[in-house]
Amino acid sequence: MRALCWEGAGALAVREVPDPELRNAADMIVRVRRSATCGADLPLLAGRTPFLAAGDVLGHEFLGEVVEVGPEVREHRPGDRVVVCAAVSCGSCWYCRQGLYASCDNGSTMPARAEAAWGQPTGGCYGHPSALGGFAGSHAEYARVPYADVGAFTVPEPLDDHRAVFASDAAPTGWMGAELGGVRPGDVVAVWGAGAVGQLTAQAARLRGAARVIVIDRHPERLLMAELHAGAETLHFERTDVPAELRERSGGRGPDVCVEAVGTEPDGAATRSLADRLGDVGRAERPLAVREAVHSCRKGGTVVVLGTFSGFVDTFPLGSVMQKGLTLHGARQHGQRYIPMLLRLMARDQLTTEHLATHRLPLEQGPAGYELFRDRADGCVRTVFAP
Amino acid sequence: MGRLAHGGTVLATAAAGAVRALVVPRRRRPTTGPDRRPARWQVVTVDRPPEQVLPGGRWPEPLRPLDGAVELYLRPAPGGRGTELSARPLGGRPELPGMAAHLVGDDPGLLIRETLRRAKQYVETGEVLRADRSRLDRPVVRR
């Protein structure tokens, strides 16, 4: 089959690779119809992730048609149109039974590698190296889906592929951001990042009754989308003093909930603050949006970290967390907990996502599609491939 | 409940000679003989009751390669979280400190922990999750 493979730092190519095969009784094989790019792919693309090997297939946010099922698969049959949660989780361990699917104990084939990186093994994720399971990605004609009854969900007709594909990862991540933040009616919510996850966090906050939702970014076309589709107010962080603006718009209190949905920091962002300009810009990442969120949040408020920071961060305002009594949350999305509900919201037009698929390309144009996405060129929010 | 010891081989530390060069001599304890202190327990919590973890006292299949090399211990986990399943090598501590052994892939603790995890996965899900086969192991075939 054809697949989009990582070839080395910054290099991708569409190659012929072996078809996936059933490896466990609870597996199934899906013919991929749509597969989206995601900010979590960018550290992989840049070659900053250990154990990624040349030839590995990228992609984890996808939708497709079932073509083959293992003997233990009960919920799906060939011909079903399914969206597949990006997180690989068993559904049987203690964490899955608490709804903490991304923390699954059994979602990886090499848990020792995650243990070395993070102290404990976590659930798997398609299109990532062995620390997250070592499963091939979805930017391909076919994909293997382990624990198929747990991770795949039938898409109701006539829900459009370009709307439903975001139920795989971006929509549950955004919903979880609002839920972890404990967004309640009347809250002021600030969201850093107007990419797909940021916009869907804003939509989720609106649906949970937030009085004001303020989205912060520097790309005008993304900010316009947040206004149109999430009913959010917007701030261009290069044109205003964000903390001062947030104080002014929240009665001097600061937002009740601050969500970081920036993901990988763009090149050059590390010089945004005086501390960074004066200090050594070394190997540790600067969590600029998280810092601003902690600084801006009201006393006793909640800060949620959704972006993918691959390793260590420096100059983190820990004192502010303590002095203001903040609650700090972080998680990869527990999609299995939210996807059925999100598909219902999508089917009722209460959650719209198709506008995020700004660039819809055949898989053969994978390298060009990632270039658009990485560089935010041509107004690209997400590139969605059709293998 | 209780301890299930199987006598047998002590886990090998075959690369010991190669690793000694990595160890700072001042920090090493005197090597007048093998360290007879018991090795550290490696533990996983299995989200099932003890009778499902070792049904009839039988070791689950993924643990059997360690038969004779480790002793097992299990007890109910607090808070209704299932069973704490522990294992440690028979025959005392390995000669090498953990990091040095780990660097050369000769860490009995890591091997036991990985095996315990496979056993846990087998008990909780009914099978051990298998990785995709390497591209080198199979040909490119059109579906």
Interface residues (C-beta under 8 A of the other chain):
Chain A: M1 E16 V17 P18 D19 P20 E21 R23 N24 A25 A26 G55 V67 E72 C90 S92 C93 W94 R97 D105 N106 G107 S108 T109 M110 P111 A112 E115 P121 G134 F135 A136 E141 Y142 R144 P146 Y147
Chain B: T45 D47 R81 G82 L110 R113 E114 R117 K120 Q121 E124 T125 G126 E127 L129 R130 A131 D132 R133 R135 R138 P139 V140 V141 R142 R143
